[in-house]
Every structure is written in C-alpha cells, then in structure tokens.
Amino acid sequence: MFAGLIAVFAAILYKINTNESGVPSDAFASTVVIGPDAEVLQVTFAESIMLVLVREGSKTALLRIDPLSGKQIGRTEFVAR
C-alpha cells in the first residue's frame, strides 16, 4: 500500500513538472515585421489572428497579423479628432 501511494505521488509530480503545452512549435511564424520605428505595446490573439498594438513615433496603430505566415493582413491607425 505504501509503494502504491509513492507511485501515485510520483505520477502527480511527473505531470506537474512536464512542460507540454500541446501547441506545436511551428504554430507561429518565427519572424514578424512591424516597422523600423515601431514599439510593441500589446499582443493578443482573437479568432486565429494576432492583434498587435504598436506605437510609431506619436501614432498608434493596430496590426492584424496571420500568426502562421507572419504577414500583415490589416492595419488600423488611431487618430485624434
């Protein structure tokens, strides 16, 4: 009984310490081009699109990027009125 208890705790510790995210390493592009003066403020994912909020000088823009290819598929600039 004592050996069975040790085996259960060993299995629990093994599962806790393994680092398997379930996401393949090639699920994201290795490089994403955002511009030479752009500073990334925030990154989030929505419906298989990577949304990147960037600041370029005094302007702020939201970039929509395909995470598999790393290509920009859309851009929204924020302007003050």
mmCIF file of the N, C-alpha and C atoms, coordinates in Angstrom:
data_MODEL
# 
_entry.id   MODEL 
# 
loop_
_atom_site.group_PDB 
_atom_site.id 
_atom_site.type_symbol 
_atom_site.label_atom_id 
_atom_site.label_alt_id 
_atom_site.label_comp_id 
_atom_site.label_asym_id 
_atom_site.label_entity_id 
_atom_site.label_seq_id 
_atom_site.pdbx_PDB_ins_code 
_atom_site.Cartn_x 
_atom_site.Cartn_y 
_atom_site.Cartn_z 
_atom_site.occupancy 
_atom_site.B_iso_or_equiv 
_atom_site.pdbx_formal_charge 
_atom_site.auth_seq_id 
_atom_site.auth_comp_id 
_atom_site.auth_asym_id 
_atom_site.auth_atom_id 
_atom_site.pdbx_PDB_model_num 
ATOM 1   N N  . MET A 1 1  ? 0.826   -1.187 0.000   1.00 0.00 ? 1  MET A N  1 
ATOM 2   C CA . MET A 1 1  ? 0.000   0.000  0.000   1.00 0.00 ? 1  MET A CA 1 
ATOM 3   C C  . MET A 1 1  ? 0.874   1.257  0.000   1.00 0.00 ? 1  MET A C  1 
ATOM 4   N N  . PHE A 1 2  ? 1.941   1.209  0.761   1.00 0.00 ? 2  PHE A N  1 
ATOM 5   C CA . PHE A 1 2  ? 2.854   2.348  0.830   1.00 0.00 ? 2  PHE A CA 1 
ATOM 6   C C  . PHE A 1 2  ? 3.516   2.594  -0.523  1.00 0.00 ? 2  PHE A C  1 
ATOM 7   N N  . ALA A 1 3  ? 3.884   1.517  -1.222  1.00 0.00 ? 3  ALA A N  1 
ATOM 8   C CA . ALA A 1 3  ? 4.506   1.646  -2.542  1.00 0.00 ? 3  ALA A CA 1 
ATOM 9   C C  . ALA A 1 3  ? 3.512   2.227  -3.552  1.00 0.00 ? 3  ALA A C  1 
ATOM 10  N N  . GLY A 1 4  ? 2.251   1.860  -3.443  1.00 0.00 ? 4  GLY A N  1 
ATOM 11  C CA . GLY A 1 4  ? 1.229   2.409  -4.334  1.00 0.00 ? 4  GLY A CA 1 
ATOM 12  C C  . GLY A 1 4  ? 1.036   3.901  -4.115  1.00 0.00 ? 4  GLY A C  1 
ATOM 13  N N  . LEU A 1 5  ? 1.083   4.322  -2.862  1.00 0.00 ? 5  LEU A N  1 
ATOM 14  C CA . LEU A 1 5  ? 0.963   5.740  -2.528  1.00 0.00 ? 5  LEU A CA 1 
ATOM 15  C C  . LEU A 1 5  ? 2.135   6.539  -3.091  1.00 0.00 ? 5  LEU A C  1 
ATOM 16  N N  . ILE A 1 6  ? 3.326   5.981  -2.997  1.00 0.00 ? 6  ILE A N  1 
ATOM 17  C CA . ILE A 1 6  ? 4.512   6.640  -3.551  1.00 0.00 ? 6  ILE A CA 1 
ATOM 18  C C  . ILE A 1 6  ? 4.395   6.728  -5.071  1.00 0.00 ? 6  ILE A C  1 
ATOM 19  N N  . ALA A 1 7  ? 3.885   5.685  -5.702  1.00 0.00 ? 7  ALA A N  1 
ATOM 20  C CA . ALA A 1 7  ? 3.729   5.693  -7.158  1.00 0.00 ? 7  ALA A CA 1 
ATOM 21  C C  . ALA A 1 7  ? 2.736   6.768  -7.603  1.00 0.00 ? 7  ALA A C  1 
ATOM 22  N N  . VAL A 1 8  ? 1.654   6.940  -6.857  1.00 0.00 ? 8  VAL A N  1 
ATOM 23  C CA . VAL A 1 8  ? 0.666   7.969  -7.190  1.00 0.00 ? 8  VAL A CA 1 
ATOM 24  C C  . VAL A 1 8  ? 1.287   9.357  -7.070  1.00 0.00 ? 8  VAL A C  1 
ATOM 25  N N  . PHE A 1 9  ? 2.008   9.618  -5.985  1.00 0.00 ? 9  PHE A N  1 
ATOM 26  C CA . PHE A 1 9  ? 2.658   10.918 -5.811  1.00 0.00 ? 9  PHE A CA 1 
ATOM 27  C C  . PHE A 1 9  ? 3.729   11.155 -6.872  1.00 0.00 ? 9  PHE A C  1 
ATOM 28  N N  . ALA A 1 10 ? 4.447   10.115 -7.251  1.00 0.00 ? 10 ALA A N  1 
ATOM 29  C CA . ALA A 1 10 ? 5.458   10.253 -8.299  1.00 0.00 ? 10 ALA A CA 1 
ATOM 30  C C  . ALA A 1 10 ? 4.800   10.607 -9.630  1.00 0.00 ? 10 ALA A C  1 
ATOM 31  N N  . ALA A 1 11 ? 3.664   9.988  -9.927  1.00 0.00 ? 11 ALA A N  1 
ATOM 32  C CA . ALA A 1 11 ? 2.955   10.297 -11.171 1.00 0.00 ? 11 ALA A CA 1 
ATOM 33  C C  . ALA A 1 11 ? 2.436   11.732 -11.172 1.00 0.00 ? 11 ALA A C  1 
ATOM 34  N N  . ILE A 1 12 ? 1.934   12.189 -10.036 1.00 0.00 ? 12 ILE A N  1 
ATOM 35  C CA . ILE A 1 12 ? 1.454   13.570 -9.934  1.00 0.00 ? 12 ILE A CA 1 
ATOM 36  C C  . ILE A 1 12 ? 2.601   14.551 -10.122 1.00 0.00 ? 12 ILE A C  1 
ATOM 37  N N  . LEU A 1 13 ? 3.716   14.315 -9.476  1.00 0.00 ? 13 LEU A N  1 
ATOM 38  C CA . LEU A 1 13 ? 4.879   15.195 -9.621  1.00 0.00 ? 13 LEU A CA 1 
ATOM 39  C C  . LEU A 1 13 ? 5.410   15.186 -11.052 1.00 0.00 ? 13 LEU A C  1 
ATOM 40  N N  . TYR A 1 14 ? 5.376   14.039 -11.694 1.00 0.00 ? 14 TYR A N  1 
ATOM 41  C CA . TYR A 1 14 ? 5.830   13.953 -13.084 1.00 0.00 ? 14 TYR A CA 1 
ATOM 42  C C  . TYR A 1 14 ? 4.951   14.816 -13.991 1.00 0.00 ? 14 TYR A C  1 
ATOM 43  N N  . LYS A 1 15 ? 3.621   14.731 -13.828 1.00 0.00 ? 15 LYS A N  1 
ATOM 44  C CA . LYS A 1 15 ? 2.705   15.513 -14.658 1.00 0.00 ? 15 LYS A CA 1 
ATOM 45  C C  . LYS A 1 15 ? 2.843   17.007 -14.392 1.00 0.00 ? 15 LYS A C  1 
ATOM 46  N N  . ILE A 1 16 ? 3.081   17.383 -13.165 1.00 0.00 ? 16 ILE A N  1 
ATOM 47  C CA . ILE A 1 16 ? 3.246   18.801 -12.825 1.00 0.00 ? 16 ILE A CA 1 
ATOM 48  C C  . ILE A 1 16 ? 4.517   19.360 -13.442 1.00 0.00 ? 16 ILE A C  1 
ATOM 49  N N  . ASN A 1 17 ? 5.577   18.588 -13.452 1.00 0.00 ? 17 ASN A N  1 
ATOM 50  C CA . ASN A 1 17 ? 6.877   19.080 -13.901 1.00 0.00 ? 17 ASN A CA 1 
ATOM 51  C C  . ASN A 1 17 ? 7.110   18.963 -15.401 1.00 0.00 ? 17 ASN A C  1 
ATOM 52  N N  . THR A 1 18 ? 6.283   18.234 -16.135 1.00 0.00 ? 18 THR A N  1 
ATOM 53  C CA . THR A 1 18 ? 6.463   18.175 -17.586 1.00 0.00 ? 18 THR A CA 1 
ATOM 54  C C  . THR A 1 18 ? 5.874   19.431 -18.201 1.00 0.00 ? 18 THR A C  1 
ATOM 55  N N  . ASN A 1 19 ? 6.522   19.928 -19.238 1.00 0.00 ? 19 ASN A N  1 
ATOM 56  C CA . ASN A 1 19 ? 6.109   21.183 -19.859 1.00 0.00 ? 19 ASN A CA 1 
ATOM 57  C C  . ASN A 1 19 ? 5.651   20.917 -21.286 1.00 0.00 ? 19 ASN A C  1 
ATOM 58  N N  . GLU A 1 20 ? 4.467   20.389 -21.427 1.00 0.00 ? 20 GLU A N  1 
ATOM 59  C CA . GLU A 1 20 ? 3.893   20.152 -22.743 1.00 0.00 ? 20 GLU A CA 1 
ATOM 60  C C  . GLU A 1 20 ? 2.699   21.072 -22.909 1.00 0.00 ? 20 GLU A C  1 
ATOM 61  N N  . SER A 1 21 ? 2.822   22.044 -23.786 1.00 0.00 ? 21 SER A N  1 
ATOM 62  C CA . SER A 1 21 ? 1.734   22.995 -23.988 1.00 0.00 ? 21 SER A CA 1 
ATOM 63  C C  . SER A 1 21 ? 0.681   22.464 -24.951 1.00 0.00 ? 21 SER A C  1 
ATOM 64  N N  . GLY A 1 22 ? 1.015   21.457 -25.741 1.00 0.00 ? 22 GLY A N  1 
ATOM 65  C CA . GLY A 1 22 ? 0.077   20.936 -26.710 1.00 0.00 ? 22 GLY A CA 1 
ATOM 66  C C  . GLY A 1 22 ? 0.048   21.728 -28.003 1.00 0.00 ? 22 GLY A C  1 
ATOM 67  N N  . VAL A 1 23 ? 0.791   22.828 -28.061 1.00 0.00 ? 23 VAL A N  1 
ATOM 68  C CA . VAL A 1 23 ? 0.857   23.655 -29.266 1.00 0.00 ? 23 VAL A CA 1 
ATOM 69  C C  . VAL A 1 23 ? 2.143   23.323 -29.991 1.00 0.00 ? 23 VAL A C  1 
ATOM 70  N N  . PRO A 1 24 ? 2.072   22.934 -31.256 1.00 0.00 ? 24 PRO A N  1 
ATOM 71  C CA . PRO A 1 24 ? 3.301   22.631 -31.982 1.00 0.00 ? 24 PRO A CA 1 
ATOM 72  C C  . PRO A 1 24 ? 4.176   23.873 -32.128 1.00 0.00 ? 24 PRO A C  1 
ATOM 73  N N  . SER A 1 25 ? 5.483   23.660 -32.187 1.00 0.00 ? 25 SER A N  1 
ATOM 74  C CA . SER A 1 25 ? 6.408   24.791 -32.251 1.00 0.00 ? 25 SER A CA 1 
ATOM 75  C C  . SER A 1 25 ? 6.292   25.564 -33.553 1.00 0.00 ? 25 SER A C  1 
ATOM 76  N N  . ASP A 1 26 ? 5.765   24.941 -34.596 1.00 0.00 ? 26 ASP A N  1 
ATOM 77  C CA . ASP A 1 26 ? 5.623   25.646 -35.862 1.00 0.00 ? 26 ASP A CA 1 
ATOM 78  C C  . ASP A 1 26 ? 4.245   26.291 -36.022 1.00 0.00 ? 26 ASP A C  1 
ATOM 79  N N  . ALA A 1 27 ? 3.514   26.484 -34.921 1.00 0.00 ? 27 ALA A N  1 
ATOM 80  C CA . ALA A 1 27 ? 2.198   27.105 -34.983 1.00 0.00 ? 27 ALA A CA 1 
ATOM 81  C C  . ALA A 1 27 ? 2.284   28.613 -35.169 1.00 0.00 ? 27 ALA A C  1 
ATOM 82  N N  . PHE A 1 28 ? 3.465   29.192 -34.962 1.00 0.00 ? 28 PHE A N  1 
ATOM 83  C CA . PHE A 1 28 ? 3.651   30.626 -35.099 1.00 0.00 ? 28 PHE A CA 1 
ATOM 84  C C  . PHE A 1 28 ? 4.843   30.904 -35.998 1.00 0.00 ? 28 PHE A C  1 
ATOM 85  N N  . ALA A 1 29 ? 4.765   31.995 -36.732 1.00 0.00 ? 29 ALA A N  1 
ATOM 86  C CA . ALA A 1 29 ? 5.883   32.406 -37.580 1.00 0.00 ? 29 ALA A CA 1 
ATOM 87  C C  . ALA A 1 29 ? 7.074   32.774 -36.701 1.00 0.00 ? 29 ALA A C  1 
ATOM 88  N N  . SER A 1 30 ? 8.264   32.515 -37.185 1.00 0.00 ? 30 SER A N  1 
ATOM 89  C CA . SER A 1 30 ? 9.455   32.831 -36.395 1.00 0.00 ? 30 SER A CA 1 
ATOM 90  C C  . SER A 1 30 ? 9.793   34.313 -36.449 1.00 0.00 ? 30 SER A C  1 
ATOM 91  N N  . THR A 1 31 ? 9.318   35.028 -37.470 1.00 0.00 ? 31 THR A N  1 
ATOM 92  C CA . THR A 1 31 ? 9.605   36.454 -37.618 1.00 0.00 ? 31 THR A CA 1 
ATOM 93  C C  . THR A 1 31 ? 8.353   37.195 -38.066 1.00 0.00 ? 31 THR A C  1 
ATOM 94  N N  . VAL A 1 32 ? 8.116   38.350 -37.446 1.00 0.00 ? 32 VAL A N  1 
ATOM 95  C CA . VAL A 1 32 ? 7.017   39.228 -37.832 1.00 0.00 ? 32 VAL A CA 1 
ATOM 96  C C  . VAL A 1 32 ? 7.602   40.622 -38.024 1.00 0.00 ? 32 VAL A C  1 
ATOM 97  N N  . VAL A 1 33 ? 7.388   41.217 -39.193 1.00 0.00 ? 33 VAL A N  1 
ATOM 98  C CA . VAL A 1 33 ? 7.914   42.550 -39.488 1.00 0.00 ? 33 VAL A CA 1 
ATOM 99  C C  . VAL A 1 33 ? 6.865   43.589 -39.109 1.00 0.00 ? 33 VAL A C  1 
ATOM 100 N N  . ILE A 1 34 ? 7.248   44.530 -38.235 1.00 0.00 ? 34 ILE A N  1 
ATOM 101 C CA . ILE A 1 34 ? 6.299   45.559 -37.801 1.00 0.00 ? 34 ILE A CA 1 
ATOM 102 C C  . ILE A 1 34 ? 6.733   46.969 -38.173 1.00 0.00 ? 34 ILE A C  1 
ATOM 103 N N  . GLY A 1 35 ? 7.939   47.172 -38.594 1.00 0.00 ? 35 GLY A N  1 
ATOM 104 C CA . GLY A 1 35 ? 8.410   48.503 -38.959 1.00 0.00 ? 35 GLY A CA 1 
ATOM 105 C C  . GLY A 1 35 ? 9.625   48.884 -38.132 1.00 0.00 ? 35 GLY A C  1 
ATOM 106 N N  . PRO A 1 36 ? 10.499  49.738 -38.685 1.00 0.00 ? 36 PRO A N  1 
ATOM 107 C CA . PRO A 1 36 ? 11.758  50.045 -38.005 1.00 0.00 ? 36 PRO A CA 1 
ATOM 108 C C  . PRO A 1 36 ? 11.601  50.878 -36.735 1.00 0.00 ? 36 PRO A C  1 
ATOM 109 N N  . ASP A 1 37 ? 10.588  51.748 -36.679 1.00 0.00 ? 37 ASP A N  1 
ATOM 110 C CA . ASP A 1 37 ? 10.426  52.627 -35.516 1.00 0.00 ? 37 ASP A CA 1 
ATOM 111 C C  . ASP A 1 37 ? 9.279   52.200 -34.614 1.00 0.00 ? 37 ASP A C  1 
ATOM 112 N N  . ALA A 1 38 ? 8.706   51.044 -34.844 1.00 0.00 ? 38 ALA A N  1 
ATOM 113 C CA . ALA A 1 38 ? 7.533   50.608 -34.088 1.00 0.00 ? 38 ALA A CA 1 
ATOM 114 C C  . ALA A 1 38 ? 7.932   50.007 -32.747 1.00 0.00 ? 38 ALA A C  1 
ATOM 115 N N  . GLU A 1 39 ? 7.149   50.359 -31.738 1.00 0.00 ? 39 GLU A N  1 
ATOM 116 C CA . GLU A 1 39 ? 7.317   49.793 -30.396 1.00 0.00 ? 39 GLU A CA 1 
ATOM 117 C C  . GLU A 1 39 ? 6.051   48.997 -30.081 1.00 0.00 ? 39 GLU A C  1 
ATOM 118 N N  . VAL A 1 40 ? 6.211   47.728 -29.761 1.00 0.00 ? 40 VAL A N  1 
ATOM 119 C CA . VAL A 1 40 ? 5.061   46.869 -29.466 1.00 0.00 ? 40 VAL A CA 1 
ATOM 120 C C  . VAL A 1 40 ? 4.545   47.197 -28.070 1.00 0.00 ? 40 VAL A C  1 
ATOM 121 N N  . LEU A 1 41 ? 3.263   47.550 -27.995 1.00 0.00 ? 41 LEU A N  1 
ATOM 122 C CA . LEU A 1 41 ? 2.636   47.866 -26.719 1.00 0.00 ? 41 LEU A CA 1 
ATOM 123 C C  . LEU A 1 41 ? 1.872   46.678 -26.148 1.00 0.00 ? 41 LEU A C  1 
ATOM 124 N N  . GLN A 1 42 ? 1.234   45.898 -27.040 1.00 0.00 ? 42 GLN A N  1 
ATOM 125 C CA . GLN A 1 42 ? 0.430   44.767 -26.578 1.00 0.00 ? 42 GLN A CA 1 
ATOM 126 C C  . GLN A 1 42 ? 0.227   43.783 -27.719 1.00 0.00 ? 42 GLN A C  1 
ATOM 127 N N  . VAL A 1 43 ? 0.156   42.500 -27.375 1.00 0.00 ? 43 VAL A N  1 
ATOM 128 C CA . VAL A 1 43 ? -0.133  41.440 -28.346 1.00 0.00 ? 43 VAL A CA 1 
ATOM 129 C C  . VAL A 1 43 ? -1.235  40.570 -27.765 1.00 0.00 ? 43 VAL A C  1 
ATOM 130 N N  . THR A 1 44 ? -2.231  40.260 -28.586 1.00 0.00 ? 44 THR A N  1 
ATOM 131 C CA . THR A 1 44 ? -3.297  39.363 -28.168 1.00 0.00 ? 44 THR A CA 1 
ATOM 132 C C  . THR A 1 44 ? -3.756  38.551 -29.378 1.00 0.00 ? 44 THR A C  1 
ATOM 133 N N  . PHE A 1 45 ? -4.471  37.465 -29.124 1.00 0.00 ? 45 PHE A N  1 
ATOM 134 C CA . PHE A 1 45 ? -4.963  36.593 -30.191 1.00 0.00 ? 45 PHE A CA 1 
ATOM 135 C C  . PHE A 1 45 ? -6.480  36.560 -30.143 1.00 0.00 ? 45 PHE A C  1 
ATOM 136 N N  . ALA A 1 46 ? -7.103  36.678 -31.318 1.00 0.00 ? 46 ALA A N  1 
ATOM 137 C CA . ALA A 1 46 ? -8.556  36.610 -31.424 1.00 0.00 ? 46 ALA A CA 1 
ATOM 138 C C  . ALA A 1 46 ? -8.912  35.937 -32.740 1.00 0.00 ? 46 ALA A C  1 
ATOM 139 N N  . GLU A 1 47 ? -9.642  34.828 -32.655 1.00 0.00 ? 47 GLU A N  1 
ATOM 140 C CA . GLU A 1 47 ? -10.116 34.099 -33.837 1.00 0.00 ? 47 GLU A CA 1 
ATOM 141 C C  . GLU A 1 47 ? -8.993  33.822 -34.826 1.00 0.00 ? 47 GLU A C  1 
ATOM 142 N N  . SER A 1 48 ? -7.921  33.259 -34.360 1.00 0.00 ? 48 SER A N  1 
ATOM 143 C CA . SER A 1 48 ? -6.746  32.852 -35.138 1.00 0.00 ? 48 SER A CA 1 
ATOM 144 C C  . SER A 1 48 ? -6.053  34.013 -35.850 1.00 0.00 ? 48 SER A C  1 
ATOM 145 N N  . ILE A 1 49 ? -6.195  35.210 -35.308 1.00 0.00 ? 49 ILE A N  1 
ATOM 146 C CA . ILE A 1 49 ? -5.482  36.384 -35.819 1.00 0.00 ? 49 ILE A CA 1 
ATOM 147 C C  . ILE A 1 49 ? -4.699  36.994 -34.662 1.00 0.00 ? 49 ILE A C  1 
ATOM 148 N N  . MET A 1 50 ? -3.459  37.367 -34.927 1.00 0.00 ? 50 MET A N  1 
ATOM 149 C CA . MET A 1 50 ? -2.641  38.024 -33.918 1.00 0.00 ? 50 MET A CA 1 
ATOM 150 C C  . MET A 1 50 ? -2.870  39.530 -34.039 1.00 0.00 ? 50 MET A C  1 
ATOM 151 N N  . LEU A 1 51 ? -3.309  40.150 -32.944 1.00 0.00 ? 51 LEU A N  1 
ATOM 152 C CA . LEU A 1 51 ? -3.532  41.589 -32.912 1.00 0.00 ? 51 LEU A CA 1 
ATOM 153 C C  . LEU A 1 51 ? -2.374  42.226 -32.167 1.00 0.00 ? 51 LEU A C  1 
ATOM 154 N N  . VAL A 1 52 ? -1.691  43.162 -32.822 1.00 0.00 ? 52 VAL A N  1 
ATOM 155 C CA . VAL A 1 52 ? -0.505  43.789 -32.246 1.00 0.00 ? 52 VAL A CA 1 
ATOM 156 C C  . VAL A 1 52 ? -0.740  45.295 -32.199 1.00 0.00 ? 52 VAL A C  1 
ATOM 157 N N  . LEU A 1 53 ? -0.715  45.853 -31.003 1.00 0.00 ? 53 LEU A N  1 
ATOM 158 C CA . LEU A 1 53 ? -0.838  47.293 -30.827 1.00 0.00 ? 53 LEU A CA 1 
ATOM 159 C C  . LEU A 1 53 ? 0.565   47.876 -30.805 1.00 0.00 ? 53 LEU A C  1 
ATOM 160 N N  . VAL A 1 54 ? 0.841   48.816 -31.725 1.00 0.00 ? 54 VAL A N  1 
ATOM 161 C CA . VAL A 1 54 ? 2.184   49.385 -31.833 1.00 0.00 ? 54 VAL A CA 1 
ATOM 162 C C  . VAL A 1 54 ? 2.115   50.907 -31.770 1.00 0.00 ? 54 VAL A C  1 
ATOM 163 N N  . ARG A 1 55 ? 3.226   51.487 -31.334 1.00 0.00 ? 55 ARG A N  1 
ATOM 164 C CA . ARG A 1 55 ? 3.388   52.937 -31.357 1.00 0.00 ? 55 ARG A CA 1 
ATOM 165 C C  . ARG A 1 55 ? 4.540   53.247 -32.290 1.00 0.00 ? 55 ARG A C  1 
ATOM 166 N N  . GLU A 1 56 ? 4.278   54.120 -33.244 1.00 0.00 ? 56 GLU A N  1 
ATOM 167 C CA . GLU A 1 56 ? 5.300   54.555 -34.201 1.00 0.00 ? 56 GLU A CA 1 
ATOM 168 C C  . GLU A 1 56 ? 5.432   56.063 -34.065 1.00 0.00 ? 56 GLU A C  1 
ATOM 169 N N  . GLY A 1 57 ? 6.399   56.502 -33.278 1.00 0.00 ? 57 GLY A N  1 
ATOM 170 C CA . GLY A 1 57 ? 6.534   57.931 -33.001 1.00 0.00 ? 57 GLY A CA 1 
ATOM 171 C C  . GLY A 1 57 ? 5.374   58.388 -32.145 1.00 0.00 ? 57 GLY A C  1 
ATOM 172 N N  . SER A 1 58 ? 4.554   59.309 -32.672 1.00 0.00 ? 58 SER A N  1 
ATOM 173 C CA . SER A 1 58 ? 3.390   59.791 -31.924 1.00 0.00 ? 58 SER A CA 1 
ATOM 174 C C  . SER A 1 58 ? 2.099   59.100 -32.363 1.00 0.00 ? 58 SER A C  1 
ATOM 175 N N  . LYS A 1 59 ? 2.173   58.196 -33.330 1.00 0.00 ? 59 LYS A N  1 
ATOM 176 C CA . LYS A 1 59 ? 0.997   57.485 -33.836 1.00 0.00 ? 59 LYS A CA 1 
ATOM 177 C C  . LYS A 1 59 ? 0.866   56.116 -33.180 1.00 0.00 ? 59 LYS A C  1 
ATOM 178 N N  . THR A 1 60 ? -0.381  55.665 -33.071 1.00 0.00 ? 60 THR A N  1 
ATOM 179 C CA . THR A 1 60 ? -0.667  54.331 -32.551 1.00 0.00 ? 60 THR A CA 1 
ATOM 180 C C  . THR A 1 60 ? -1.472  53.579 -33.604 1.00 0.00 ? 60 THR A C  1 
ATOM 181 N N  . ALA A 1 61 ? -1.147  52.303 -33.799 1.00 0.00 ? 61 ALA A N  1 
ATOM 182 C CA . ALA A 1 61 ? -1.840  51.501 -34.810 1.00 0.00 ? 61 ALA A CA 1 
ATOM 183 C C  . ALA A 1 61 ? -2.077  50.090 -34.291 1.00 0.00 ? 61 ALA A C  1 
ATOM 184 N N  . LEU A 1 62 ? -3.133  49.478 -34.800 1.00 0.00 ? 62 LEU A N  1 
ATOM 185 C CA . LEU A 1 62 ? -3.448  48.087 -34.506 1.00 0.00 ? 62 LEU A CA 1 
ATOM 186 C C  . LEU A 1 62 ? -3.164  47.280 -35.763 1.00 0.00 ? 62 LEU A C  1 
ATOM 187 N N  . LEU A 1 63 ? -2.240  46.331 -35.659 1.00 0.00 ? 63 LEU A N  1 
ATOM 188 C CA . LEU A 1 63 ? -1.879  45.484 -36.791 1.00 0.00 ? 63 LEU A CA 1 
ATOM 189 C C  . LEU A 1 63 ? -2.562  44.135 -36.638 1.00 0.00 ? 63 LEU A C  1 
ATOM 190 N N  . ARG A 1 64 ? -3.141  43.644 -37.717 1.00 0.00 ? 64 ARG A N  1 
ATOM 191 C CA . ARG A 1 64 ? -3.716  42.302 -37.743 1.00 0.00 ? 64 ARG A CA 1 
ATOM 192 C C  . ARG A 1 64 ? -2.764  41.431 -38.542 1.00 0.00 ? 64 ARG A C  1 
ATOM 193 N N  . ILE A 1 65 ? -2.263  40.380 -37.897 1.00 0.00 ? 65 ILE A N  1 
ATOM 194 C CA . ILE A 1 65 ? -1.206  39.557 -38.483 1.00 0.00 ? 65 ILE A CA 1 
ATOM 195 C C  . ILE A 1 65 ? -1.632  38.097 -38.475 1.00 0.00 ? 65 ILE A C  1 
ATOM 196 N N  . ASP A 1 66 ? -1.360  37.406 -39.578 1.00 0.00 ? 66 ASP A N  1 
ATOM 197 C CA . ASP A 1 66 ? -1.572  35.962 -39.654 1.00 0.00 ? 66 ASP A CA 1 
ATOM 198 C C  . ASP A 1 66 ? -0.444  35.294 -38.874 1.00 0.00 ? 66 ASP A C  1 
ATOM 199 N N  . PRO A 1 67 ? -0.745  34.598 -37.775 1.00 0.00 ? 67 PRO A N  1 
ATOM 200 C CA . PRO A 1 67 ? 0.330   34.026 -36.954 1.00 0.00 ? 67 PRO A CA 1 
ATOM 201 C C  . PRO A 1 67 ? 1.108   32.904 -37.633 1.00 0.00 ? 67 PRO A C  1 
ATOM 202 N N  . LEU A 1 68 ? 0.522   32.238 -38.622 1.00 0.00 ? 68 LEU A N  1 
ATOM 203 C CA . LEU A 1 68 ? 1.229   31.149 -39.298 1.00 0.00 ? 68 LEU A CA 1 
ATOM 204 C C  . LEU A 1 68 ? 2.289   31.664 -40.259 1.00 0.00 ? 68 LEU A C  1 
ATOM 205 N N  . SER A 1 69 ? 1.937   32.699 -41.026 1.00 0.00 ? 69 SER A N  1 
ATOM 206 C CA . SER A 1 69 ? 2.884   33.219 -42.017 1.00 0.00 ? 69 SER A CA 1 
ATOM 207 C C  . SER A 1 69 ? 3.662   34.422 -41.514 1.00 0.00 ? 69 SER A C  1 
ATOM 208 N N  . GLY A 1 70 ? 3.130   35.140 -40.520 1.00 0.00 ? 70 GLY A N  1 
ATOM 209 C CA . GLY A 1 70 ? 3.779   36.349 -40.023 1.00 0.00 ? 70 GLY A CA 1 
ATOM 210 C C  . GLY A 1 70 ? 3.499   37.567 -40.884 1.00 0.00 ? 70 GLY A C  1 
ATOM 211 N N  . LYS A 1 71 ? 2.603   37.437 -41.869 1.00 0.00 ? 71 LYS A N  1 
ATOM 212 C CA . LYS A 1 71 ? 2.305   38.551 -42.773 1.00 0.00 ? 71 LYS A CA 1 
ATOM 213 C C  . LYS A 1 71 ? 1.178   39.411 -42.219 1.00 0.00 ? 71 LYS A C  1 
ATOM 214 N N  . GLN A 1 72 ? 1.315   40.706 -42.431 1.00 0.00 ? 72 GLN A N  1 
ATOM 215 C CA . GLN A 1 72 ? 0.297   41.655 -42.001 1.00 0.00 ? 72 GLN A CA 1 
ATOM 216 C C  . GLN A 1 72 ? -0.899  41.568 -42.938 1.00 0.00 ? 72 GLN A C  1 
ATOM 217 N N  . ILE A 1 73 ? -2.099  41.373 -42.371 1.00 0.00 ? 73 ILE A N  1 
ATOM 218 C CA . ILE A 1 73 ? -3.306  41.264 -43.191 1.00 0.00 ? 73 ILE A CA 1 
ATOM 219 C C  . ILE A 1 73 ? -4.218  42.473 -43.025 1.00 0.00 ? 73 ILE A C  1 
ATOM 220 N N  . GLY A 1 74 ? -3.871  43.366 -42.118 1.00 0.00 ? 74 GLY A N  1 
ATOM 221 C CA . GLY A 1 74 ? -4.674  44.566 -41.937 1.00 0.00 ? 74 GLY A CA 1 
ATOM 222 C C  . GLY A 1 74 ? -4.003  45.532 -40.980 1.00 0.00 ? 74 GLY A C  1 
ATOM 223 N N  . ARG A 1 75 ? -4.424  46.800 -41.067 1.00 0.00 ? 75 ARG A N  1 
ATOM 224 C CA . ARG A 1 75 ? -3.842  47.837 -40.213 1.00 0.00 ? 75 ARG A CA 1 
ATOM 225 C C  . ARG A 1 75 ? -4.918  48.878 -39.937 1.00 0.00 ? 75 ARG A C  1 
ATOM 226 N N  . THR A 1 76 ? -5.048  49.288 -38.680 1.00 0.00 ? 76 THR A N  1 
ATOM 227 C CA . THR A 1 76 ? -5.961  50.346 -38.285 1.00 0.00 ? 76 THR A CA 1 
ATOM 228 C C  . THR A 1 76 ? -5.166  51.393 -37.530 1.00 0.00 ? 76 THR A C  1 
ATOM 229 N N  . GLU A 1 77 ? -5.191  52.624 -38.020 1.00 0.00 ? 77 GLU A N  1 
ATOM 230 C CA . GLU A 1 77 ? -4.473  53.715 -37.357 1.00 0.00 ? 77 GLU A CA 1 
ATOM 231 C C  . GLU A 1 77 ? -5.453  54.467 -36.466 1.00 0.00 ? 77 GLU A C  1 
ATOM 232 N N  . PHE A 1 78 ? -5.001  54.848 -35.288 1.00 0.00 ? 78 PHE A N  1 
ATOM 233 C CA . PHE A 1 78 ? -5.811  55.626 -34.363 1.00 0.00 ? 78 PHE A CA 1 
ATOM 234 C C  . PHE A 1 78 ? -5.417  57.091 -34.505 1.00 0.00 ? 78 PHE A C  1 
ATOM 235 N N  . VAL A 1 79 ? -6.416  57.948 -34.779 1.00 0.00 ? 79 VAL A N  1 
ATOM 236 C CA . VAL A 1 79 ? -6.151  59.375 -34.941 1.00 0.00 ? 79 VAL A CA 1 
ATOM 237 C C  . VAL A 1 79 ? -7.055  60.162 -34.000 1.00 0.00 ? 79 VAL A C  1 
ATOM 238 N N  . ALA A 1 80 ? -6.532  61.261 -33.490 1.00 0.00 ? 80 ALA A N  1 
ATOM 239 C CA . ALA A 1 80 ? -7.316  62.139 -32.626 1.00 0.00 ? 80 ALA A CA 1 
ATOM 240 C C  . ALA A 1 80 ? -8.111  63.105 -33.491 1.00 0.00 ? 80 ALA A C  1 
ATOM 241 N N  . ARG A 1 81 ? -9.335  63.375 -33.116 1.00 0.00 ? 81 ARG A N  1 
ATOM 242 C CA . ARG A 1 81 ? -10.179 64.317 -33.870 1.00 0.00 ? 81 ARG A CA 1 
ATOM 243 C C  . ARG A 1 81 ? -10.667 65.395 -32.956 1.00 0.00 ? 81 ARG A C  1 
# 
